[in-house]
Amino acid sequence: MLGDVATIERTQQDFAEAQGYGVAGFPTVLFRDGEELAIVTRGFVPWDQLEPALTDWLEKRYGDLTTDLFCDPKTGLC
């Protein structure tokens, strides 16, 4: 399966699509809102840095957020 032609072609298509979005490395976190696409982070980012980046982006886009958006990955509490 990993070496079959269809899998290789689909993987190449995925990488080309990602490059079209401006992705130059992995992992990259993207948000899509309709046709608008925003890169939130590039490269590995620990959760304690990723959560504020996600929250900031969402607040700029949708206004003040009064509830927690994310579950704590360590405890699973939301």
PDB file with one MODEL, atoms N, CA, C and O in Angstrom:
MODEL        1
ATOM      1  N   MET A   1       0.821  -1.193   0.000  1.00  0.00           N
ATOM      2  CA  MET A   1       0.000   0.000   0.000  1.00  0.00           C
ATOM      3  C   MET A   1       0.863   1.255   0.000  1.00  0.00           C
ATOM      4  O   MET A   1       0.605   2.172  -0.779  1.00  0.00           O
ATOM      5  N   LEU A   2       1.886   1.318   0.858  1.00  0.00           N
ATOM      6  CA  LEU A   2       2.708   2.520   0.931  1.00  0.00           C
ATOM      7  C   LEU A   2       3.493   2.773  -0.338  1.00  0.00           C
ATOM      8  O   LEU A   2       3.792   3.925  -0.654  1.00  0.00           O
ATOM      9  N   GLY A   3       3.832   1.735  -1.070  1.00  0.00           N
ATOM     10  CA  GLY A   3       4.629   1.904  -2.265  1.00  0.00           C
ATOM     11  C   GLY A   3       3.825   1.900  -3.548  1.00  0.00           C
ATOM     12  O   GLY A   3       4.403   2.003  -4.630  1.00  0.00           O
ATOM     13  N   ASP A   4       2.501   1.784  -3.460  1.00  0.00           N
ATOM     14  CA  ASP A   4       1.733   1.724  -4.693  1.00  0.00           C
ATOM     15  C   ASP A   4       1.634   3.102  -5.336  1.00  0.00           C
ATOM     16  O   ASP A   4       1.738   4.129  -4.665  1.00  0.00           O
ATOM     17  N   VAL A   5       1.434   3.102  -6.628  1.00  0.00           N
ATOM     18  CA  VAL A   5       1.447   4.327  -7.424  1.00  0.00           C
ATOM     19  C   VAL A   5       0.390   5.324  -6.954  1.00  0.00           C
ATOM     20  O   VAL A   5       0.673   6.519  -6.866  1.00  0.00           O
ATOM     21  N   ALA A   6      -0.807   4.861  -6.653  1.00  0.00           N
ATOM     22  CA  ALA A   6      -1.886   5.761  -6.223  1.00  0.00           C
ATOM     23  C   ALA A   6      -1.525   6.480  -4.929  1.00  0.00           C
ATOM     24  O   ALA A   6      -1.790   7.674  -4.788  1.00  0.00           O
ATOM     25  N   THR A   7      -0.922   5.763  -3.984  1.00  0.00           N
ATOM     26  CA  THR A   7      -0.525   6.376  -2.711  1.00  0.00           C
ATOM     27  C   THR A   7       0.564   7.412  -2.935  1.00  0.00           C
ATOM     28  O   THR A   7       0.518   8.498  -2.357  1.00  0.00           O
ATOM     29  N   ILE A   8       1.530   7.089  -3.760  1.00  0.00           N
ATOM     30  CA  ILE A   8       2.615   8.035  -4.060  1.00  0.00           C
ATOM     31  C   ILE A   8       2.062   9.283  -4.738  1.00  0.00           C
ATOM     32  O   ILE A   8       2.441  10.399  -4.382  1.00  0.00           O
ATOM     33  N   GLU A   9       1.180   9.108  -5.699  1.00  0.00           N
ATOM     34  CA  GLU A   9       0.594  10.261  -6.397  1.00  0.00           C
ATOM     35  C   GLU A   9      -0.220  11.133  -5.459  1.00  0.00           C
ATOM     36  O   GLU A   9      -0.127  12.359  -5.511  1.00  0.00           O
ATOM     37  N   ARG A  10      -1.014  10.513  -4.605  1.00  0.00           N
ATOM     38  CA  ARG A  10      -1.839  11.286  -3.659  1.00  0.00           C
ATOM     39  C   ARG A  10      -0.960  12.043  -2.675  1.00  0.00           C
ATOM     40  O   ARG A  10      -1.256  13.186  -2.327  1.00  0.00           O
ATOM     41  N   THR A  11       0.122  11.411  -2.226  1.00  0.00           N
ATOM     42  CA  THR A  11       1.056  12.078  -1.315  1.00  0.00           C
ATOM     43  C   THR A  11       1.697  13.277  -1.997  1.00  0.00           C
ATOM     44  O   THR A  11       1.828  14.338  -1.386  1.00  0.00           O
ATOM     45  N   GLN A  12       2.094  13.123  -3.247  1.00  0.00           N
ATOM     46  CA  GLN A  12       2.678  14.236  -3.995  1.00  0.00           C
ATOM     47  C   GLN A  12       1.663  15.362  -4.177  1.00  0.00           C
ATOM     48  O   GLN A  12       2.021  16.537  -4.100  1.00  0.00           O
ATOM     49  N   GLN A  13       0.402  15.012  -4.416  1.00  0.00           N
ATOM     50  CA  GLN A  13      -0.653  16.029  -4.533  1.00  0.00           C
ATOM     51  C   GLN A  13      -0.841  16.778  -3.221  1.00  0.00           C
ATOM     52  O   GLN A  13      -1.002  17.999  -3.215  1.00  0.00           O
ATOM     53  N   ASP A  14      -0.821  16.044  -2.106  1.00  0.00           N
ATOM     54  CA  ASP A  14      -0.970  16.678  -0.790  1.00  0.00           C
ATOM     55  C   ASP A  14       0.160  17.669  -0.523  1.00  0.00           C
ATOM     56  O   ASP A  14      -0.082  18.781  -0.054  1.00  0.00           O
ATOM     57  N   PHE A  15       1.394  17.265  -0.823  1.00  0.00           N
ATOM     58  CA  PHE A  15       2.532  18.166  -0.621  1.00  0.00           C
ATOM     59  C   PHE A  15       2.427  19.389  -1.528  1.00  0.00           C
ATOM     60  O   PHE A  15       2.715  20.503  -1.092  1.00  0.00           O
ATOM     61  N   ALA A  16       2.024  19.199  -2.767  1.00  0.00           N
ATOM     62  CA  ALA A  16       1.876  20.333  -3.684  1.00  0.00           C
ATOM     63  C   ALA A  16       0.784  21.282  -3.195  1.00  0.00           C
ATOM     64  O   ALA A  16       0.947  22.501  -3.262  1.00  0.00           O
ATOM     65  N   GLU A  17      -0.326  20.735  -2.705  1.00  0.00           N
ATOM     66  CA  GLU A  17      -1.403  21.567  -2.163  1.00  0.00           C
ATOM     67  C   GLU A  17      -0.912  22.367  -0.965  1.00  0.00           C
ATOM     68  O   GLU A  17      -1.185  23.562  -0.855  1.00  0.00           O
ATOM     69  N   ALA A  18      -0.186  21.706  -0.068  1.00  0.00           N
ATOM     70  CA  ALA A  18       0.349  22.386   1.112  1.00  0.00           C
ATOM     71  C   ALA A  18       1.304  23.501   0.710  1.00  0.00           C
ATOM     72  O   ALA A  18       1.266  24.583   1.295  1.00  0.00           O
ATOM     73  N   GLN A  19       2.154  23.257  -0.270  1.00  0.00           N
ATOM     74  CA  GLN A  19       3.061  24.306  -0.741  1.00  0.00           C
ATOM     75  C   GLN A  19       2.283  25.485  -1.297  1.00  0.00           C
ATOM     76  O   GLN A  19       2.691  26.634  -1.125  1.00  0.00           O
ATOM     77  N   GLY A  20       1.172  25.213  -1.959  1.00  0.00           N
ATOM     78  CA  GLY A  20       0.326  26.277  -2.484  1.00  0.00           C
ATOM     79  C   GLY A  20      -0.250  27.161  -1.387  1.00  0.00           C
ATOM     80  O   GLY A  20      -0.557  28.329  -1.625  1.00  0.00           O
ATOM     81  N   TYR A  21      -0.397  26.609  -0.185  1.00  0.00           N
ATOM     82  CA  TYR A  21      -0.882  27.378   0.963  1.00  0.00           C
ATOM     83  C   TYR A  21       0.234  28.135   1.661  1.00  0.00           C
ATOM     84  O   TYR A  21      -0.023  28.914   2.579  1.00  0.00           O
ATOM     85  N   GLY A  22       1.465  27.914   1.236  1.00  0.00           N
ATOM     86  CA  GLY A  22       2.591  28.584   1.875  1.00  0.00           C
ATOM     87  C   GLY A  22       3.298  27.735   2.912  1.00  0.00           C
ATOM     88  O   GLY A  22       4.173  28.227   3.625  1.00  0.00           O
ATOM     89  N   VAL A  23       2.933  26.476   3.004  1.00  0.00           N
ATOM     90  CA  VAL A  23       3.580  25.586   3.961  1.00  0.00           C
ATOM     91  C   VAL A  23       4.955  25.222   3.428  1.00  0.00           C
ATOM     92  O   VAL A  23       5.102  24.753   2.299  1.00  0.00           O
ATOM     93  N   ALA A  24       5.959  25.449   4.269  1.00  0.00           N
ATOM     94  CA  ALA A  24       7.329  25.134   3.869  1.00  0.00           C
ATOM     95  C   ALA A  24       7.930  24.045   4.747  1.00  0.00           C
ATOM     96  O   ALA A  24       9.018  23.555   4.447  1.00  0.00           O
ATOM     97  N   GLY A  25       7.259  23.657   5.814  1.00  0.00           N
ATOM     98  CA  GLY A  25       7.753  22.631   6.713  1.00  0.00           C
ATOM     99  C   GLY A  25       6.609  22.061   7.514  1.00  0.00           C
ATOM    100  O   GLY A  25       5.497  22.589   7.513  1.00  0.00           O
ATOM    101  N   PHE A  26       6.900  20.982   8.190  1.00  0.00           N
ATOM    102  CA  PHE A  26       5.870  20.293   8.947  1.00  0.00           C
ATOM    103  C   PHE A  26       6.331  20.129  10.381  1.00  0.00           C
ATOM    104  O   PHE A  26       7.522  19.936  10.623  1.00  0.00           O
ATOM    105  N   PRO A  27       5.432  20.200  11.323  1.00  0.00           N
ATOM    106  CA  PRO A  27       4.009  20.474  11.154  1.00  0.00           C
ATOM    107  C   PRO A  27       3.736  21.973  11.004  1.00  0.00           C
ATOM    108  O   PRO A  27       4.501  22.808  11.487  1.00  0.00           O
ATOM    109  N   THR A  28       2.662  22.288  10.343  1.00  0.00           N
ATOM    110  CA  THR A  28       2.170  23.654  10.210  1.00  0.00           C
ATOM    111  C   THR A  28       0.684  23.621  10.545  1.00  0.00           C
ATOM    112  O   THR A  28      -0.049  22.760  10.059  1.00  0.00           O
ATOM    113  N   VAL A  29       0.241  24.562  11.377  1.00  0.00           N
ATOM    114  CA  VAL A  29      -1.176  24.637  11.733  1.00  0.00           C
ATOM    115  C   VAL A  29      -1.816  25.729  10.894  1.00  0.00           C
ATOM    116  O   VAL A  29      -1.395  26.886  10.923  1.00  0.00           O
ATOM    117  N   LEU A  30      -2.846  25.339  10.143  1.00  0.00           N
ATOM    118  CA  LEU A  30      -3.593  26.260   9.286  1.00  0.00           C
ATOM    119  C   LEU A  30      -5.021  26.349   9.777  1.00  0.00           C
ATOM    120  O   LEU A  30      -5.580  25.370  10.271  1.00  0.00           O
ATOM    121  N   PHE A  31      -5.608  27.522   9.640  1.00  0.00           N
ATOM    122  CA  PHE A  31      -7.049  27.680   9.849  1.00  0.00           C
ATOM    123  C   PHE A  31      -7.650  28.110   8.537  1.00  0.00           C
ATOM    124  O   PHE A  31      -7.113  28.969   7.838  1.00  0.00           O
ATOM    125  N   ARG A  32      -8.770  27.500   8.211  1.00  0.00           N
ATOM    126  CA  ARG A  32      -9.506  27.910   7.021  1.00  0.00           C
ATOM    127  C   ARG A  32     -10.875  28.384   7.462  1.00  0.00           C
ATOM    128  O   ARG A  32     -11.580  27.699   8.203  1.00  0.00           O
ATOM    129  N   ASP A  33     -11.238  29.563   6.997  1.00  0.00           N
ATOM    130  CA  ASP A  33     -12.553  30.125   7.269  1.00  0.00           C
ATOM    131  C   ASP A  33     -13.140  30.501   5.915  1.00  0.00           C
ATOM    132  O   ASP A  33     -12.837  31.559   5.365  1.00  0.00           O
ATOM    133  N   GLY A  34     -13.973  29.630   5.393  1.00  0.00           N
ATOM    134  CA  GLY A  34     -14.466  29.829   4.039  1.00  0.00           C
ATOM    135  C   GLY A  34     -13.307  29.680   3.069  1.00  0.00           C
ATOM    136  O   GLY A  34     -12.639  28.647   3.040  1.00  0.00           O
ATOM    137  N   GLU A  35     -13.074  30.708   2.281  1.00  0.00           N
ATOM    138  CA  GLU A  35     -11.966  30.677   1.328  1.00  0.00           C
ATOM    139  C   GLU A  35     -10.687  31.256   1.909  1.00  0.00           C
ATOM    140  O   GLU A  35      -9.621  31.135   1.306  1.00  0.00           O
ATOM    141  N   GLU A  36     -10.782  31.882   3.070  1.00  0.00           N
ATOM    142  CA  GLU A  36      -9.601  32.496   3.695  1.00  0.00           C
ATOM    143  C   GLU A  36      -8.792  31.452   4.459  1.00  0.00           C
ATOM    144  O   GLU A  36      -9.346  30.626   5.184  1.00  0.00           O
ATOM    145  N   LEU A  37      -7.485  31.504   4.284  1.00  0.00           N
ATOM    146  CA  LEU A  37      -6.586  30.558   4.928  1.00  0.00           C
ATOM    147  C   LEU A  37      -5.526  31.339   5.678  1.00  0.00           C
ATOM    148  O   LEU A  37      -4.969  32.303   5.153  1.00  0.00           O
ATOM    149  N   ALA A  38      -5.245  30.924   6.910  1.00  0.00           N
ATOM    150  CA  ALA A  38      -4.231  31.588   7.726  1.00  0.00           C
ATOM    151  C   ALA A  38      -3.301  30.555   8.327  1.00  0.00           C
ATOM    152  O   ALA A  38      -3.749  29.528   8.838  1.00  0.00           O
ATOM    153  N   ILE A  39      -2.007  30.826   8.268  1.00  0.00           N
ATOM    154  CA  ILE A  39      -1.038  29.979   8.944  1.00  0.00           C
ATOM    155  C   ILE A  39      -0.915  30.495  10.371  1.00  0.00           C
ATOM    156  O   ILE A  39      -0.569  31.655  10.592  1.00  0.00           O
ATOM    157  N   VAL A  40      -1.200  29.633  11.331  1.00  0.00           N
ATOM    158  CA  VAL A  40      -1.173  30.008  12.738  1.00  0.00           C
ATOM    159  C   VAL A  40       0.205  29.748  13.328  1.00  0.00           C
ATOM    160  O   VAL A  40       0.742  30.595  14.041  1.00  0.00           O
ATOM    161  N   THR A  41       0.779  28.593  13.041  1.00  0.00           N
ATOM    162  CA  THR A  41       2.132  28.270  13.510  1.00  0.00           C
ATOM    163  C   THR A  41       2.861  27.474  12.445  1.00  0.00           C
ATOM    164  O   THR A  41       2.254  26.779  11.631  1.00  0.00           O
ATOM    165  N   ARG A  42       4.177  27.595  12.473  1.00  0.00           N
ATOM    166  CA  ARG A  42       5.039  26.808  11.590  1.00  0.00           C
ATOM    167  C   ARG A  42       6.027  26.047  12.450  1.00  0.00           C
ATOM    168  O   ARG A  42       6.628  26.611  13.364  1.00  0.00           O
ATOM    169  N   GLY A  43       6.196  24.771  12.159  1.00  0.00           N
ATOM    170  CA  GLY A  43       7.111  23.949  12.934  1.00  0.00           C
ATOM    171  C   GLY A  43       6.474  23.492  14.233  1.00  0.00           C
ATOM    172  O   GLY A  43       5.358  23.880  14.577  1.00  0.00           O
ATOM    173  N   PHE A  44       7.218  22.653  14.945  1.00  0.00           N
ATOM    174  CA  PHE A  44       6.705  22.134  16.210  1.00  0.00           C
ATOM    175  C   PHE A  44       6.540  23.260  17.214  1.00  0.00           C
ATOM    176  O   PHE A  44       7.431  24.091  17.393  1.00  0.00           O
ATOM    177  N   VAL A  45       5.394  23.274  17.858  1.00  0.00           N
ATOM    178  CA  VAL A  45       5.105  24.249  18.909  1.00  0.00           C
ATOM    179  C   VAL A  45       4.460  23.477  20.056  1.00  0.00           C
ATOM    180  O   VAL A  45       3.438  22.823  19.852  1.00  0.00           O
ATOM    181  N   PRO A  46       5.037  23.540  21.264  1.00  0.00           N
ATOM    182  CA  PRO A  46       4.399  22.848  22.388  1.00  0.00           C
ATOM    183  C   PRO A  46       3.038  23.466  22.701  1.00  0.00           C
ATOM    184  O   PRO A  46       2.781  24.628  22.386  1.00  0.00           O
ATOM    185  N   TRP A  47       2.173  22.668  23.326  1.00  0.00           N
ATOM    186  CA  TRP A  47       0.801  23.098  23.595  1.00  0.00           C
ATOM    187  C   TRP A  47       0.738  24.421  24.350  1.00  0.00           C
ATOM    188  O   TRP A  47      -0.132  25.247  24.070  1.00  0.00           O
ATOM    189  N   ASP A  48       1.643  24.635  25.299  1.00  0.00           N
ATOM    190  CA  ASP A  48       1.572  25.881  26.078  1.00  0.00           C
ATOM    191  C   ASP A  48       1.850  27.106  25.214  1.00  0.00           C
ATOM    192  O   ASP A  48       1.549  28.223  25.632  1.00  0.00           O
ATOM    193  N   GLN A  49       2.412  26.930  24.027  1.00  0.00           N
ATOM    194  CA  GLN A  49       2.578  28.028  23.078  1.00  0.00           C
ATOM    195  C   GLN A  49       1.522  27.986  21.973  1.00  0.00           C
ATOM    196  O   GLN A  49       1.128  29.024  21.440  1.00  0.00           O
ATOM    197  N   LEU A  50       1.072  26.787  21.636  1.00  0.00           N
ATOM    198  CA  LEU A  50       0.070  26.643  20.583  1.00  0.00           C
ATOM    199  C   LEU A  50      -1.293  27.151  21.024  1.00  0.00           C
ATOM    200  O   LEU A  50      -1.969  27.840  20.260  1.00  0.00           O
ATOM    201  N   GLU A  51      -1.707  26.823  22.243  1.00  0.00           N
ATOM    202  CA  GLU A  51      -3.031  27.246  22.711  1.00  0.00           C
ATOM    203  C   GLU A  51      -3.225  28.757  22.647  1.00  0.00           C
ATOM    204  O   GLU A  51      -4.255  29.202  22.141  1.00  0.00           O
ATOM    205  N   PRO A  52      -2.267  29.587  23.144  1.00  0.00           N
ATOM    206  CA  PRO A  52      -2.477  31.030  23.022  1.00  0.00           C
ATOM    207  C   PRO A  52      -2.500  31.506  21.566  1.00  0.00           C
ATOM    208  O   PRO A  52      -3.232  32.441  21.240  1.00  0.00           O
ATOM    209  N   ALA A  53      -1.719  30.885  20.696  1.00  0.00           N
ATOM    210  CA  ALA A  53      -1.732  31.271  19.281  1.00  0.00           C
ATOM    211  C   ALA A  53      -3.091  30.973  18.662  1.00  0.00           C
ATOM    212  O   ALA A  53      -3.624  31.791  17.912  1.00  0.00           O
ATOM    213  N   LEU A  54      -3.649  29.814  18.968  1.00  0.00           N
ATOM    214  CA  LEU A  54      -4.975  29.472  18.460  1.00  0.00           C
ATOM    215  C   LEU A  54      -6.041  30.404  19.020  1.00  0.00           C
ATOM    216  O   LEU A  54      -6.892  30.900  18.281  1.00  0.00           O
ATOM    217  N   THR A  55      -5.992  30.638  20.321  1.00  0.00           N
ATOM    218  CA  THR A  55      -6.967  31.518  20.963  1.00  0.00           C
ATOM    219  C   THR A  55      -6.878  32.934  20.402  1.00  0.00           C
ATOM    220  O   THR A  55      -7.904  33.549  20.114  1.00  0.00           O
ATOM    221  N   ASP A  56      -5.668  33.453  20.246  1.00  0.00           N
ATOM    222  CA  ASP A  56      -5.491  34.800  19.690  1.00  0.00           C
ATOM    223  C   ASP A  56      -6.096  34.898  18.296  1.00  0.00           C
ATOM    224  O   ASP A  56      -6.795  35.863  17.983  1.00  0.00           O
ATOM    225  N   TRP A  57      -5.827  33.900  17.463  1.00  0.00           N
ATOM    226  CA  TRP A  57      -6.360  33.930  16.107  1.00  0.00           C
ATOM    227  C   TRP A  57      -7.884  33.913  16.120  1.00  0.00           C
ATOM    228  O   TRP A  57      -8.528  34.676  15.400  1.00  0.00           O
ATOM    229  N   LEU A  58      -8.453  33.036  16.944  1.00  0.00           N
ATOM    230  CA  LEU A  58      -9.910  32.940  17.017  1.00  0.00           C
ATOM    231  C   LEU A  58     -10.534  34.223  17.567  1.00  0.00           C
ATOM    232  O   LEU A  58     -11.577  34.663  17.082  1.00  0.00           O
ATOM    233  N   GLU A  59      -9.903  34.825  18.577  1.00  0.00           N
ATOM    234  CA  GLU A  59     -10.443  36.065  19.146  1.00  0.00           C
ATOM    235  C   GLU A  59     -10.367  37.209  18.140  1.00  0.00           C
ATOM    236  O   GLU A  59     -11.292  38.016  18.053  1.00  0.00           O
ATOM    237  N   LYS A  60      -9.292  37.288  17.392  1.00  0.00           N
ATOM    238  CA  LYS A  60      -9.189  38.333  16.366  1.00  0.00           C
ATOM    239  C   LYS A  60     -10.247  38.146  15.296  1.00  0.00           C
ATOM    240  O   LYS A  60     -10.773  39.117  14.752  1.00  0.00           O
ATOM    241  N   ARG A  61     -10.554  36.900  14.999  1.00  0.00           N
ATOM    242  CA  ARG A  61     -11.503  36.594  13.938  1.00  0.00           C
ATOM    243  C   ARG A  61     -12.948  36.718  14.407  1.00  0.00           C
ATOM    244  O   ARG A  61     -13.795  37.228  13.673  1.00  0.00           O
ATOM    245  N   TYR A  62     -13.236  36.260  15.614  1.00  0.00           N
ATOM    246  CA  TYR A  62     -14.619  36.130  16.063  1.00  0.00           C
ATOM    247  C   TYR A  62     -14.968  36.938  17.299  1.00  0.00           C
ATOM    248  O   TYR A  62     -16.100  36.873  17.777  1.00  0.00           O
ATOM    249  N   GLY A  63     -14.011  37.702  17.827  1.00  0.00           N
ATOM    250  CA  GLY A  63     -14.303  38.518  18.994  1.00  0.00           C
ATOM    251  C   GLY A  63     -13.954  37.813  20.284  1.00  0.00           C
ATOM    252  O   GLY A  63     -13.372  36.728  20.285  1.00  0.00           O
ATOM    253  N   ASP A  64     -14.319  38.450  21.382  1.00  0.00           N
ATOM    254  CA  ASP A  64     -13.981  37.957  22.716  1.00  0.00           C
ATOM    255  C   ASP A  64     -14.587  36.577  22.953  1.00  0.00           C
ATOM    256  O   ASP A  64     -15.766  36.339  22.691  1.00  0.00           O
ATOM    257  N   LEU A  65     -13.761  35.696  23.447  1.00  0.00           N
ATOM    258  CA  LEU A  65     -14.211  34.342  23.755  1.00  0.00           C
ATOM    259  C   LEU A  65     -14.311  34.211  25.266  1.00  0.00           C
ATOM    260  O   LEU A  65     -13.316  34.373  25.972  1.00  0.00           O
ATOM    261  N   THR A  66     -15.489  33.924  25.758  1.00  0.00           N
ATOM    262  CA  THR A  66     -15.695  33.922  27.207  1.00  0.00           C
ATOM    263  C   THR A  66     -15.597  32.529  27.821  1.00  0.00           C
ATOM    264  O   THR A  66     -15.644  32.396  29.044  1.00  0.00           O
ATOM    265  N   THR A  67     -15.465  31.503  27.009  1.00  0.00           N
ATOM    266  CA  THR A  67     -15.351  30.157  27.550  1.00  0.00           C
ATOM    267  C   THR A  67     -14.050  29.531  27.075  1.00  0.00           C
ATOM    268  O   THR A  67     -13.476  29.948  26.070  1.00  0.00           O
ATOM    269  N   ASP A  68     -13.598  28.536  27.804  1.00  0.00           N
ATOM    270  CA  ASP A  68     -12.412  27.803  27.375  1.00  0.00           C
ATOM    271  C   ASP A  68     -12.728  27.086  26.069  1.00  0.00           C
ATOM    272  O   ASP A  68     -13.782  26.470  25.914  1.00  0.00           O
ATOM    273  N   LEU A  69     -11.792  27.183  25.139  1.00  0.00           N
ATOM    274  CA  LEU A  69     -11.998  26.552  23.846  1.00  0.00           C
ATOM    275  C   LEU A  69     -11.453  25.143  23.777  1.00  0.00           C
ATOM    276  O   LEU A  69     -11.915  24.328  22.979  1.00  0.00           O
ATOM    277  N   PHE A  70     -10.471  24.857  24.614  1.00  0.00           N
ATOM    278  CA  PHE A  70      -9.729  23.621  24.446  1.00  0.00           C
ATOM    279  C   PHE A  70      -9.744  22.802  25.724  1.00  0.00           C
ATOM    280  O   PHE A  70      -9.835  23.338  26.828  1.00  0.00           O
ATOM    281  N   CYS A  71      -9.654  21.512  25.550  1.00  0.00           N
ATOM    282  CA  CYS A  71      -9.489  20.609  26.680  1.00  0.00           C
ATOM    283  C   CYS A  71      -8.026  20.581  27.058  1.00  0.00           C
ATOM    284  O   CYS A  71      -7.155  20.733  26.201  1.00  0.00           O
ATOM    285  N   ASP A  72      -7.749  20.388  28.334  1.00  0.00           N
ATOM    286  CA  ASP A  72      -6.378  20.265  28.804  1.00  0.00           C
ATOM    287  C   ASP A  72      -5.857  18.901  28.349  1.00  0.00           C
ATOM    288  O   ASP A  72      -6.411  17.873  28.738  1.00  0.00           O
ATOM    289  N   PRO A  73      -4.798  18.876  27.529  1.00  0.00           N
ATOM    290  CA  PRO A  73      -4.330  17.590  27.021  1.00  0.00           C
ATOM    291  C   PRO A  73      -3.770  16.679  28.117  1.00  0.00           C
ATOM    292  O   PRO A  73      -3.705  15.464  27.933  1.00  0.00           O
ATOM    293  N   LYS A  74      -3.369  17.248  29.242  1.00  0.00           N
ATOM    294  CA  LYS A  74      -2.803  16.431  30.331  1.00  0.00           C
ATOM    295  C   LYS A  74      -3.897  15.794  31.171  1.00  0.00           C
ATOM    296  O   LYS A  74      -3.768  14.646  31.597  1.00  0.00           O
ATOM    297  N   THR A  75      -4.979  16.536  31.413  1.00  0.00           N
ATOM    298  CA  THR A  75      -6.042  16.029  32.280  1.00  0.00           C
ATOM    299  C   THR A  75      -7.278  15.581  31.507  1.00  0.00           C
ATOM    300  O   THR A  75      -8.070  14.784  32.008  1.00  0.00           O
ATOM    301  N   GLY A  76      -7.446  16.097  30.277  1.00  0.00           N
ATOM    302  CA  GLY A  76      -8.628  15.784  29.506  1.00  0.00           C
ATOM    303  C   GLY A  76      -9.828  16.628  29.912  1.00  0.00           C
ATOM    304  O   GLY A  76     -10.918  16.450  29.369  1.00  0.00           O
ATOM    305  N   LEU A  77      -9.642  17.551  30.867  1.00  0.00           N
ATOM    306  CA  LEU A  77     -10.750  18.410  31.304  1.00  0.00           C
ATOM    307  C   LEU A  77     -10.969  19.528  30.304  1.00  0.00           C
ATOM    308  O   LEU A  77     -10.028  20.094  29.749  1.00  0.00           O
ATOM    309  N   CYS A  78     -12.242  19.827  30.091  1.00  0.00           N
ATOM    310  CA  CYS A  78     -12.607  20.887  29.142  1.00  0.00           C
ATOM    311  C   CYS A  78     -13.266  22.033  29.865  1.00  0.00           C
ATOM    312  O   CYS A  78     -13.646  23.022  29.238  1.00  0.00           O
TER     313      CYS A  78
ENDMDL
END
